[in-house]
Amino acid sequence: MKKLLILFLFILALFVGYLLLSDSKEIGLLSSDDKRIEFQIADIKKLINKNPQYNNKIAFFVDMKIPSGKNRFFVYDLKENKIIDKGLVAHGSGSETGIKGKLRFSNVPNSLSTSLGKYYIGKHYYGKFGRAYKLYGLDITNSNAFKRDIVFHYYYDVPYKEKDGYICNSFGCPMVNKKYFDRISRLIDSSESNILMSIYY
């Protein structure tokens, strides 16, 4: 009887491990990516707890360690603790180093670089790229975002589906495909409070 119980527990552990691995593959994250986003989620939740003006149900996470040809913009359900959408997002041309897989980041005006840190998403407006959302940096690493005209917008050259290699660059803005942008904008527009976005590396 004891041996049967041990065998049952062993099989159960294998099954649970398989389910966890399947979930990880389904959302397109590797274990190292999981660890990075978990840290960011915890940080965002701390900020929301301190400031009720931010949306406590949904947040956006952009993992710049993931190549631009792969999904690295994640919509996260803070209540259910799971990723509910994902897509491609471009980084700034000024963040290119010429070394494969390595990026640099800057908060300096005219650097054309992506800035790391937490942002809150403001109101939309219509500019040269069409509908876009103003971004406000909340950290010392992205405090110039508004002054630099760093906004969340779409661009038709950004692919909708994952691809091998890299995609086009922006001037420092988190820039996505139009189809993906439309889904994200519905979330932003329906939110009664400001949604947070974390760009990390």
PyMOL commands that place a pseudoatom at each C-alpha (Angstrom):
pseudoatom trace, name=CA, resn=MET, resi=1, chain=A, elem=C, hetatm=0, pos=[0.000, 0.000, 0.000]
pseudoatom trace, name=CA, resn=LYS, resi=2, chain=A, elem=C, hetatm=0, pos=[2.818, 2.381, 0.912]
pseudoatom trace, name=CA, resn=LYS, resi=3, chain=A, elem=C, hetatm=0, pos=[4.596, 1.633, -2.384]
pseudoatom trace, name=CA, resn=LEU, resi=4, chain=A, elem=C, hetatm=0, pos=[1.406, 2.355, -4.328]
pseudoatom trace, name=CA, resn=LEU, resi=5, chain=A, elem=C, hetatm=0, pos=[1.014, 5.681, -2.530]
pseudoatom trace, name=CA, resn=ILE, resi=6, chain=A, elem=C, hetatm=0, pos=[4.620, 6.674, -3.331]
pseudoatom trace, name=CA, resn=LEU, resi=7, chain=A, elem=C, hetatm=0, pos=[4.113, 5.666, -6.970]
pseudoatom trace, name=CA, resn=PHE, resi=8, chain=A, elem=C, hetatm=0, pos=[0.894, 7.697, -7.136]
pseudoatom trace, name=CA, resn=LEU, resi=9, chain=A, elem=C, hetatm=0, pos=[2.591, 10.792, -5.683]
pseudoatom trace, name=CA, resn=PHE, resi=10, chain=A, elem=C, hetatm=0, pos=[5.481, 10.417, -8.126]
pseudoatom trace, name=CA, resn=ILE, resi=11, chain=A, elem=C, hetatm=0, pos=[3.107, 10.216, -11.114]
pseudoatom trace, name=CA, resn=LEU, resi=12, chain=A, elem=C, hetatm=0, pos=[1.148, 13.194, -9.789]
pseudoatom trace, name=CA, resn=ALA, resi=13, chain=A, elem=C, hetatm=0, pos=[4.341, 15.263, -9.465]
pseudoatom trace, name=CA, resn=LEU, resi=14, chain=A, elem=C, hetatm=0, pos=[5.292, 14.405, -13.052]
pseudoatom trace, name=CA, resn=PHE, resi=15, chain=A, elem=C, hetatm=0, pos=[1.833, 15.399, -14.286]
pseudoatom trace, name=CA, resn=VAL, resi=16, chain=A, elem=C, hetatm=0, pos=[1.878, 18.750, -12.455]
pseudoatom trace, name=CA, resn=GLY, resi=17, chain=A, elem=C, hetatm=0, pos=[5.364, 19.450, -13.801]
pseudoatom trace, name=CA, resn=TYR, resi=18, chain=A, elem=C, hetatm=0, pos=[4.149, 18.713, -17.316]
pseudoatom trace, name=CA, resn=LEU, resi=19, chain=A, elem=C, hetatm=0, pos=[1.220, 21.123, -16.912]
pseudoatom trace, name=CA, resn=LEU, resi=20, chain=A, elem=C, hetatm=0, pos=[3.480, 23.894, -15.657]
pseudoatom trace, name=CA, resn=LEU, resi=21, chain=A, elem=C, hetatm=0, pos=[5.871, 23.373, -18.553]
pseudoatom trace, name=CA, resn=SER, resi=22, chain=A, elem=C, hetatm=0, pos=[2.979, 23.401, -21.009]
pseudoatom trace, name=CA, resn=ASP, resi=23, chain=A, elem=C, hetatm=0, pos=[1.683, 26.690, -19.589]
pseudoatom trace, name=CA, resn=SER, resi=24, chain=A, elem=C, hetatm=0, pos=[5.142, 28.214, -19.871]
pseudoatom trace, name=CA, resn=LYS, resi=25, chain=A, elem=C, hetatm=0, pos=[5.418, 27.152, -23.515]
pseudoatom trace, name=CA, resn=GLU, resi=26, chain=A, elem=C, hetatm=0, pos=[1.891, 28.357, -24.274]
pseudoatom trace, name=CA, resn=ILE, resi=27, chain=A, elem=C, hetatm=0, pos=[2.695, 31.926, -23.270]
pseudoatom trace, name=CA, resn=GLY, resi=28, chain=A, elem=C, hetatm=0, pos=[6.052, 31.765, -25.015]
pseudoatom trace, name=CA, resn=LEU, resi=29, chain=A, elem=C, hetatm=0, pos=[8.298, 32.236, -22.007]
pseudoatom trace, name=CA, resn=LEU, resi=30, chain=A, elem=C, hetatm=0, pos=[11.427, 30.411, -20.973]
pseudoatom trace, name=CA, resn=SER, resi=31, chain=A, elem=C, hetatm=0, pos=[12.361, 29.963, -17.321]
pseudoatom trace, name=CA, resn=SER, resi=32, chain=A, elem=C, hetatm=0, pos=[14.743, 32.937, -17.318]
pseudoatom trace, name=CA, resn=ASP, resi=33, chain=A, elem=C, hetatm=0, pos=[12.009, 35.089, -18.902]
pseudoatom trace, name=CA, resn=ASP, resi=34, chain=A, elem=C, hetatm=0, pos=[9.603, 33.881, -16.200]
pseudoatom trace, name=CA, resn=LYS, resi=35, chain=A, elem=C, hetatm=0, pos=[11.941, 35.070, -13.456]
pseudoatom trace, name=CA, resn=ARG, resi=36, chain=A, elem=C, hetatm=0, pos=[12.337, 38.516, -15.001]
pseudoatom trace, name=CA, resn=ILE, resi=37, chain=A, elem=C, hetatm=0, pos=[8.607, 39.078, -15.443]
pseudoatom trace, name=CA, resn=GLU, resi=38, chain=A, elem=C, hetatm=0, pos=[7.820, 37.763, -11.943]
pseudoatom trace, name=CA, resn=PHE, resi=39, chain=A, elem=C, hetatm=0, pos=[10.120, 40.404, -10.461]
pseudoatom trace, name=CA, resn=GLN, resi=40, chain=A, elem=C, hetatm=0, pos=[8.467, 43.121, -12.572]
pseudoatom trace, name=CA, resn=ILE, resi=41, chain=A, elem=C, hetatm=0, pos=[4.964, 41.977, -11.632]
pseudoatom trace, name=CA, resn=ALA, resi=42, chain=A, elem=C, hetatm=0, pos=[5.828, 42.158, -7.934]
pseudoatom trace, name=CA, resn=ASP, resi=43, chain=A, elem=C, hetatm=0, pos=[7.248, 45.657, -8.427]
pseudoatom trace, name=CA, resn=ILE, resi=44, chain=A, elem=C, hetatm=0, pos=[4.148, 46.849, -10.287]
pseudoatom trace, name=CA, resn=LYS, resi=45, chain=A, elem=C, hetatm=0, pos=[1.841, 45.437, -7.607]
pseudoatom trace, name=CA, resn=LYS, resi=46, chain=A, elem=C, hetatm=0, pos=[3.788, 47.305, -4.909]
pseudoatom trace, name=CA, resn=LEU, resi=47, chain=A, elem=C, hetatm=0, pos=[3.368, 50.564, -6.843]
pseudoatom trace, name=CA, resn=ILE, resi=48, chain=A, elem=C, hetatm=0, pos=[-0.369, 49.961, -7.321]
pseudoatom trace, name=CA, resn=ASN, resi=49, chain=A, elem=C, hetatm=0, pos=[-0.835, 49.238, -3.609]
pseudoatom trace, name=CA, resn=LYS, resi=50, chain=A, elem=C, hetatm=0, pos=[0.799, 52.563, -2.789]
pseudoatom trace, name=CA, resn=ASN, resi=51, chain=A, elem=C, hetatm=0, pos=[-1.149, 54.518, -5.411]
pseudoatom trace, name=CA, resn=PRO, resi=52, chain=A, elem=C, hetatm=0, pos=[-4.799, 53.625, -6.138]
pseudoatom trace, name=CA, resn=GLN, resi=53, chain=A, elem=C, hetatm=0, pos=[-4.875, 55.884, -9.217]
pseudoatom trace, name=CA, resn=TYR, resi=54, chain=A, elem=C, hetatm=0, pos=[-3.423, 52.996, -11.264]
pseudoatom trace, name=CA, resn=ASN, resi=55, chain=A, elem=C, hetatm=0, pos=[-5.372, 50.101, -12.755]
pseudoatom trace, name=CA, resn=ASN, resi=56, chain=A, elem=C, hetatm=0, pos=[-5.117, 47.111, -10.391]
pseudoatom trace, name=CA, resn=LYS, resi=57, chain=A, elem=C, hetatm=0, pos=[-6.478, 44.552, -12.861]
pseudoatom trace, name=CA, resn=ILE, resi=58, chain=A, elem=C, hetatm=0, pos=[-4.306, 44.890, -15.973]
pseudoatom trace, name=CA, resn=ALA, resi=59, chain=A, elem=C, hetatm=0, pos=[-0.668, 45.856, -16.618]
pseudoatom trace, name=CA, resn=PHE, resi=60, chain=A, elem=C, hetatm=0, pos=[1.655, 45.685, -19.630]
pseudoatom trace, name=CA, resn=PHE, resi=61, chain=A, elem=C, hetatm=0, pos=[5.158, 44.210, -19.566]
pseudoatom trace, name=CA, resn=VAL, resi=62, chain=A, elem=C, hetatm=0, pos=[7.820, 44.529, -22.266]
pseudoatom trace, name=CA, resn=ASP, resi=63, chain=A, elem=C, hetatm=0, pos=[10.839, 42.223, -21.984]
pseudoatom trace, name=CA, resn=MET, resi=64, chain=A, elem=C, hetatm=0, pos=[13.695, 43.694, -24.007]
pseudoatom trace, name=CA, resn=LYS, resi=65, chain=A, elem=C, hetatm=0, pos=[15.865, 40.602, -23.425]
pseudoatom trace, name=CA, resn=ILE, resi=66, chain=A, elem=C, hetatm=0, pos=[13.619, 38.715, -25.848]
pseudoatom trace, name=CA, resn=PRO, resi=67, chain=A, elem=C, hetatm=0, pos=[14.549, 39.284, -29.538]
pseudoatom trace, name=CA, resn=SER, resi=68, chain=A, elem=C, hetatm=0, pos=[12.264, 41.742, -31.343]
pseudoatom trace, name=CA, resn=GLY, resi=69, chain=A, elem=C, hetatm=0, pos=[11.086, 39.037, -33.759]
pseudoatom trace, name=CA, resn=LYS, resi=70, chain=A, elem=C, hetatm=0, pos=[9.485, 37.174, -30.855]
pseudoatom trace, name=CA, resn=ASN, resi=71, chain=A, elem=C, hetatm=0, pos=[6.510, 38.093, -28.683]
pseudoatom trace, name=CA, resn=ARG, resi=72, chain=A, elem=C, hetatm=0, pos=[7.759, 40.281, -25.855]
pseudoatom trace, name=CA, resn=PHE, resi=73, chain=A, elem=C, hetatm=0, pos=[4.850, 42.654, -25.146]
pseudoatom trace, name=CA, resn=PHE, resi=74, chain=A, elem=C, hetatm=0, pos=[2.671, 40.956, -22.543]
pseudoatom trace, name=CA, resn=VAL, resi=75, chain=A, elem=C, hetatm=0, pos=[-0.763, 41.896, -21.239]
pseudoatom trace, name=CA, resn=TYR, resi=76, chain=A, elem=C, hetatm=0, pos=[-0.996, 40.601, -17.691]
pseudoatom trace, name=CA, resn=ASP, resi=77, chain=A, elem=C, hetatm=0, pos=[-4.097, 39.959, -15.609]
pseudoatom trace, name=CA, resn=LEU, resi=78, chain=A, elem=C, hetatm=0, pos=[-3.061, 41.043, -12.111]
pseudoatom trace, name=CA, resn=LYS, resi=79, chain=A, elem=C, hetatm=0, pos=[-6.066, 39.369, -10.477]
pseudoatom trace, name=CA, resn=GLU, resi=80, chain=A, elem=C, hetatm=0, pos=[-5.814, 35.984, -12.189]
pseudoatom trace, name=CA, resn=ASN, resi=81, chain=A, elem=C, hetatm=0, pos=[-1.981, 36.183, -12.269]
pseudoatom trace, name=CA, resn=LYS, resi=82, chain=A, elem=C, hetatm=0, pos=[-1.600, 35.152, -15.889]
pseudoatom trace, name=CA, resn=ILE, resi=83, chain=A, elem=C, hetatm=0, pos=[-0.654, 36.504, -19.300]
pseudoatom trace, name=CA, resn=ILE, resi=84, chain=A, elem=C, hetatm=0, pos=[-3.783, 37.052, -21.379]
pseudoatom trace, name=CA, resn=ASP, resi=85, chain=A, elem=C, hetatm=0, pos=[-2.274, 38.486, -24.586]
pseudoatom trace, name=CA, resn=LYS, resi=86, chain=A, elem=C, hetatm=0, pos=[1.113, 38.910, -26.230]
pseudoatom trace, name=CA, resn=GLY, resi=87, chain=A, elem=C, hetatm=0, pos=[2.625, 40.506, -29.311]
pseudoatom trace, name=CA, resn=LEU, resi=88, chain=A, elem=C, hetatm=0, pos=[5.661, 41.922, -31.047]
pseudoatom trace, name=CA, resn=VAL, resi=89, chain=A, elem=C, hetatm=0, pos=[7.027, 45.335, -30.118]
pseudoatom trace, name=CA, resn=ALA, resi=90, chain=A, elem=C, hetatm=0, pos=[9.872, 47.358, -31.628]
pseudoatom trace, name=CA, resn=HIS, resi=91, chain=A, elem=C, hetatm=0, pos=[12.641, 49.086, -29.692]
pseudoatom trace, name=CA, resn=GLY, resi=92, chain=A, elem=C, hetatm=0, pos=[14.457, 52.313, -30.507]
pseudoatom trace, name=CA, resn=SER, resi=93, chain=A, elem=C, hetatm=0, pos=[17.118, 52.400, -33.227]
pseudoatom trace, name=CA, resn=GLY, resi=94, chain=A, elem=C, hetatm=0, pos=[19.408, 54.141, -30.741]
pseudoatom trace, name=CA, resn=SER, resi=95, chain=A, elem=C, hetatm=0, pos=[19.321, 51.022, -28.579]
pseudoatom trace, name=CA, resn=GLU, resi=96, chain=A, elem=C, hetatm=0, pos=[21.175, 48.991, -31.194]
pseudoatom trace, name=CA, resn=THR, resi=97, chain=A, elem=C, hetatm=0, pos=[24.780, 48.157, -30.260]
pseudoatom trace, name=CA, resn=GLY, resi=98, chain=A, elem=C, hetatm=0, pos=[25.814, 46.154, -33.314]
pseudoatom trace, name=CA, resn=ILE, resi=99, chain=A, elem=C, hetatm=0, pos=[26.220, 43.122, -31.057]
pseudoatom trace, name=CA, resn=LYS, resi=100, chain=A, elem=C, hetatm=0, pos=[23.602, 40.416, -31.543]
pseudoatom trace, name=CA, resn=GLY, resi=101, chain=A, elem=C, hetatm=0, pos=[21.312, 40.095, -28.538]
pseudoatom trace, name=CA, resn=LYS, resi=102, chain=A, elem=C, hetatm=0, pos=[22.702, 43.145, -26.734]
pseudoatom trace, name=CA, resn=LEU, resi=103, chain=A, elem=C, hetatm=0, pos=[20.891, 46.473, -26.397]
pseudoatom trace, name=CA, resn=ARG, resi=104, chain=A, elem=C, hetatm=0, pos=[21.643, 49.787, -24.715]
pseudoatom trace, name=CA, resn=PHE, resi=105, chain=A, elem=C, hetatm=0, pos=[19.110, 52.175, -23.215]
pseudoatom trace, name=CA, resn=SER, resi=106, chain=A, elem=C, hetatm=0, pos=[18.954, 55.912, -22.679]
pseudoatom trace, name=CA, resn=ASN, resi=107, chain=A, elem=C, hetatm=0, pos=[16.756, 58.612, -21.168]
pseudoatom trace, name=CA, resn=VAL, resi=108, chain=A, elem=C, hetatm=0, pos=[18.525, 61.365, -23.129]
pseudoatom trace, name=CA, resn=PRO, resi=109, chain=A, elem=C, hetatm=0, pos=[16.517, 63.451, -25.635]
pseudoatom trace, name=CA, resn=ASN, resi=110, chain=A, elem=C, hetatm=0, pos=[17.295, 62.710, -29.317]
pseudoatom trace, name=CA, resn=SER, resi=111, chain=A, elem=C, hetatm=0, pos=[19.050, 59.446, -28.420]
pseudoatom trace, name=CA, resn=LEU, resi=112, chain=A, elem=C, hetatm=0, pos=[16.349, 57.471, -30.324]
pseudoatom trace, name=CA, resn=SER, resi=113, chain=A, elem=C, hetatm=0, pos=[16.764, 54.856, -27.603]
pseudoatom trace, name=CA, resn=THR, resi=114, chain=A, elem=C, hetatm=0, pos=[14.286, 52.869, -25.579]
pseudoatom trace, name=CA, resn=SER, resi=115, chain=A, elem=C, hetatm=0, pos=[14.137, 53.874, -21.917]
pseudoatom trace, name=CA, resn=LEU, resi=116, chain=A, elem=C, hetatm=0, pos=[13.750, 51.208, -19.263]
pseudoatom trace, name=CA, resn=GLY, resi=117, chain=A, elem=C, hetatm=0, pos=[11.397, 51.656, -16.326]
pseudoatom trace, name=CA, resn=LYS, resi=118, chain=A, elem=C, hetatm=0, pos=[7.775, 51.938, -15.328]
pseudoatom trace, name=CA, resn=TYR, resi=119, chain=A, elem=C, hetatm=0, pos=[5.346, 54.166, -17.222]
pseudoatom trace, name=CA, resn=TYR, resi=120, chain=A, elem=C, hetatm=0, pos=[1.727, 55.053, -16.909]
pseudoatom trace, name=CA, resn=ILE, resi=121, chain=A, elem=C, hetatm=0, pos=[-0.343, 55.398, -20.063]
pseudoatom trace, name=CA, resn=GLY, resi=122, chain=A, elem=C, hetatm=0, pos=[-2.076, 58.716, -20.577]
pseudoatom trace, name=CA, resn=LYS, resi=123, chain=A, elem=C, hetatm=0, pos=[-4.699, 59.981, -22.999]
pseudoatom trace, name=CA, resn=HIS, resi=124, chain=A, elem=C, hetatm=0, pos=[-4.671, 59.247, -26.704]
pseudoatom trace, name=CA, resn=TYR, resi=125, chain=A, elem=C, hetatm=0, pos=[-4.116, 61.794, -29.450]
pseudoatom trace, name=CA, resn=TYR, resi=126, chain=A, elem=C, hetatm=0, pos=[-3.686, 61.712, -33.218]
pseudoatom trace, name=CA, resn=GLY, resi=127, chain=A, elem=C, hetatm=0, pos=[-0.222, 62.366, -34.616]
pseudoatom trace, name=CA, resn=LYS, resi=128, chain=A, elem=C, hetatm=0, pos=[1.940, 61.408, -37.595]
pseudoatom trace, name=CA, resn=PHE, resi=129, chain=A, elem=C, hetatm=0, pos=[1.548, 57.715, -36.744]
pseudoatom trace, name=CA, resn=GLY, resi=130, chain=A, elem=C, hetatm=0, pos=[-2.203, 57.975, -36.250]
pseudoatom trace, name=CA, resn=ARG, resi=131, chain=A, elem=C, hetatm=0, pos=[-3.773, 57.228, -32.890]
pseudoatom trace, name=CA, resn=ALA, resi=132, chain=A, elem=C, hetatm=0, pos=[-1.197, 57.086, -30.094]
pseudoatom trace, name=CA, resn=TYR, resi=133, chain=A, elem=C, hetatm=0, pos=[-1.027, 57.224, -26.308]
pseudoatom trace, name=CA, resn=LYS, resi=134, chain=A, elem=C, hetatm=0, pos=[1.149, 59.536, -24.248]
pseudoatom trace, name=CA, resn=LEU, resi=135, chain=A, elem=C, hetatm=0, pos=[3.569, 57.824, -21.865]
pseudoatom trace, name=CA, resn=TYR, resi=136, chain=A, elem=C, hetatm=0, pos=[4.755, 59.230, -18.556]
pseudoatom trace, name=CA, resn=GLY, resi=137, chain=A, elem=C, hetatm=0, pos=[7.958, 57.844, -17.048]
pseudoatom trace, name=CA, resn=LEU, resi=138, chain=A, elem=C, hetatm=0, pos=[7.877, 57.021, -13.332]
pseudoatom trace, name=CA, resn=ASP, resi=139, chain=A, elem=C, hetatm=0, pos=[11.564, 56.216, -12.824]
pseudoatom trace, name=CA, resn=ILE, resi=140, chain=A, elem=C, hetatm=0, pos=[14.830, 58.120, -13.109]
pseudoatom trace, name=CA, resn=THR, resi=141, chain=A, elem=C, hetatm=0, pos=[15.649, 55.948, -16.139]
pseudoatom trace, name=CA, resn=ASN, resi=142, chain=A, elem=C, hetatm=0, pos=[12.619, 57.167, -18.123]
pseudoatom trace, name=CA, resn=SER, resi=143, chain=A, elem=C, hetatm=0, pos=[11.759, 60.518, -16.535]
pseudoatom trace, name=CA, resn=ASN, resi=144, chain=A, elem=C, hetatm=0, pos=[12.168, 62.330, -19.884]
pseudoatom trace, name=CA, resn=ALA, resi=145, chain=A, elem=C, hetatm=0, pos=[9.658, 60.136, -21.742]
pseudoatom trace, name=CA, resn=PHE, resi=146, chain=A, elem=C, hetatm=0, pos=[7.017, 62.853, -22.133]
pseudoatom trace, name=CA, resn=LYS, resi=147, chain=A, elem=C, hetatm=0, pos=[9.584, 65.476, -23.092]
pseudoatom trace, name=CA, resn=ARG, resi=148, chain=A, elem=C, hetatm=0, pos=[11.117, 63.061, -25.634]
pseudoatom trace, name=CA, resn=ASP, resi=149, chain=A, elem=C, hetatm=0, pos=[7.682, 62.384, -27.195]
pseudoatom trace, name=CA, resn=ILE, resi=150, chain=A, elem=C, hetatm=0, pos=[7.946, 58.698, -26.300]
pseudoatom trace, name=CA, resn=VAL, resi=151, chain=A, elem=C, hetatm=0, pos=[4.471, 57.324, -26.959]
pseudoatom trace, name=CA, resn=PHE, resi=152, chain=A, elem=C, hetatm=0, pos=[2.725, 54.004, -27.506]
pseudoatom trace, name=CA, resn=HIS, resi=153, chain=A, elem=C, hetatm=0, pos=[1.705, 53.728, -31.155]
pseudoatom trace, name=CA, resn=TYR, resi=154, chain=A, elem=C, hetatm=0, pos=[1.371, 51.365, -34.099]
pseudoatom trace, name=CA, resn=TYR, resi=155, chain=A, elem=C, hetatm=0, pos=[3.330, 51.114, -37.327]
pseudoatom trace, name=CA, resn=TYR, resi=156, chain=A, elem=C, hetatm=0, pos=[2.401, 49.014, -40.333]
pseudoatom trace, name=CA, resn=ASP, resi=157, chain=A, elem=C, hetatm=0, pos=[5.930, 47.635, -40.821]
pseudoatom trace, name=CA, resn=VAL, resi=158, chain=A, elem=C, hetatm=0, pos=[5.789, 45.855, -37.462]
pseudoatom trace, name=CA, resn=PRO, resi=159, chain=A, elem=C, hetatm=0, pos=[4.751, 42.234, -38.198]
pseudoatom trace, name=CA, resn=TYR, resi=160, chain=A, elem=C, hetatm=0, pos=[1.733, 40.728, -36.495]
pseudoatom trace, name=CA, resn=LYS, resi=161, chain=A, elem=C, hetatm=0, pos=[3.176, 37.224, -36.132]
pseudoatom trace, name=CA, resn=GLU, resi=162, chain=A, elem=C, hetatm=0, pos=[6.516, 36.072, -34.777]
pseudoatom trace, name=CA, resn=LYS, resi=163, chain=A, elem=C, hetatm=0, pos=[9.396, 35.657, -37.209]
pseudoatom trace, name=CA, resn=ASP, resi=164, chain=A, elem=C, hetatm=0, pos=[13.031, 34.607, -37.196]
pseudoatom trace, name=CA, resn=GLY, resi=165, chain=A, elem=C, hetatm=0, pos=[15.457, 37.470, -36.818]
pseudoatom trace, name=CA, resn=TYR, resi=166, chain=A, elem=C, hetatm=0, pos=[14.609, 41.048, -35.951]
pseudoatom trace, name=CA, resn=ILE, resi=167, chain=A, elem=C, hetatm=0, pos=[11.928, 43.565, -36.867]
pseudoatom trace, name=CA, resn=CYS, resi=168, chain=A, elem=C, hetatm=0, pos=[12.043, 47.282, -37.654]
pseudoatom trace, name=CA, resn=ASN, resi=169, chain=A, elem=C, hetatm=0, pos=[13.078, 49.869, -35.071]
pseudoatom trace, name=CA, resn=SER, resi=170, chain=A, elem=C, hetatm=0, pos=[11.292, 52.898, -33.678]
pseudoatom trace, name=CA, resn=PHE, resi=171, chain=A, elem=C, hetatm=0, pos=[12.635, 56.284, -32.569]
pseudoatom trace, name=CA, resn=GLY, resi=172, chain=A, elem=C, hetatm=0, pos=[12.483, 55.082, -28.962]
pseudoatom trace, name=CA, resn=CYS, resi=173, chain=A, elem=C, hetatm=0, pos=[8.764, 54.358, -28.682]
pseudoatom trace, name=CA, resn=PRO, resi=174, chain=A, elem=C, hetatm=0, pos=[7.196, 50.977, -27.878]
pseudoatom trace, name=CA, resn=MET, resi=175, chain=A, elem=C, hetatm=0, pos=[5.737, 50.429, -31.363]
pseudoatom trace, name=CA, resn=VAL, resi=176, chain=A, elem=C, hetatm=0, pos=[3.440, 47.529, -32.287]
pseudoatom trace, name=CA, resn=ASN, resi=177, chain=A, elem=C, hetatm=0, pos=[1.439, 46.122, -35.170]
pseudoatom trace, name=CA, resn=LYS, resi=178, chain=A, elem=C, hetatm=0, pos=[-1.857, 47.877, -36.007]
pseudoatom trace, name=CA, resn=LYS, resi=179, chain=A, elem=C, hetatm=0, pos=[-3.975, 44.770, -35.336]
pseudoatom trace, name=CA, resn=TYR, resi=180, chain=A, elem=C, hetatm=0, pos=[-2.330, 44.219, -31.962]
pseudoatom trace, name=CA, resn=PHE, resi=181, chain=A, elem=C, hetatm=0, pos=[-2.542, 47.942, -31.157]
pseudoatom trace, name=CA, resn=ASP, resi=182, chain=A, elem=C, hetatm=0, pos=[-6.306, 47.893, -31.736]
pseudoatom trace, name=CA, resn=ARG, resi=183, chain=A, elem=C, hetatm=0, pos=[-6.711, 45.150, -29.124]
pseudoatom trace, name=CA, resn=ILE, resi=184, chain=A, elem=C, hetatm=0, pos=[-4.522, 46.975, -26.609]
pseudoatom trace, name=CA, resn=SER, resi=185, chain=A, elem=C, hetatm=0, pos=[-6.213, 50.332, -27.217]
pseudoatom trace, name=CA, resn=ARG, resi=186, chain=A, elem=C, hetatm=0, pos=[-9.604, 48.819, -26.351]
pseudoatom trace, name=CA, resn=LEU, resi=187, chain=A, elem=C, hetatm=0, pos=[-8.176, 47.816, -22.968]
pseudoatom trace, name=CA, resn=ILE, resi=188, chain=A, elem=C, hetatm=0, pos=[-6.715, 51.277, -22.413]
pseudoatom trace, name=CA, resn=ASP, resi=189, chain=A, elem=C, hetatm=0, pos=[-9.879, 53.118, -23.466]
pseudoatom trace, name=CA, resn=SER, resi=190, chain=A, elem=C, hetatm=0, pos=[-12.144, 50.975, -21.284]
pseudoatom trace, name=CA, resn=SER, resi=191, chain=A, elem=C, hetatm=0, pos=[-9.976, 51.476, -18.198]
pseudoatom trace, name=CA, resn=GLU, resi=192, chain=A, elem=C, hetatm=0, pos=[-11.203, 53.988, -15.637]
pseudoatom trace, name=CA, resn=SER, resi=193, chain=A, elem=C, hetatm=0, pos=[-7.689, 54.371, -14.228]
pseudoatom trace, name=CA, resn=ASN, resi=194, chain=A, elem=C, hetatm=0, pos=[-4.207, 54.643, -15.733]
pseudoatom trace, name=CA, resn=ILE, resi=195, chain=A, elem=C, hetatm=0, pos=[-2.666, 51.360, -16.863]
pseudoatom trace, name=CA, resn=LEU, resi=196, chain=A, elem=C, hetatm=0, pos=[0.979, 50.769, -15.990]
pseudoatom trace, name=CA, resn=MET, resi=197, chain=A, elem=C, hetatm=0, pos=[3.630, 49.550, -18.430]
pseudoatom trace, name=CA, resn=SER, resi=198, chain=A, elem=C, hetatm=0, pos=[6.995, 48.155, -17.393]
pseudoatom trace, name=CA, resn=ILE, resi=199, chain=A, elem=C, hetatm=0, pos=[9.838, 48.012, -19.935]
pseudoatom trace, name=CA, resn=TYR, resi=200, chain=A, elem=C, hetatm=0, pos=[12.712, 45.945, -18.591]
pseudoatom trace, name=CA, resn=TYR, resi=201, chain=A, elem=C, hetatm=0, pos=[15.875, 44.089, -19.630]
for i in range(1, 201): cmd.bond("trace and resi %d" % i, "trace and resi %d" % (i + 1))
show_as sticks, trace
zoom trace
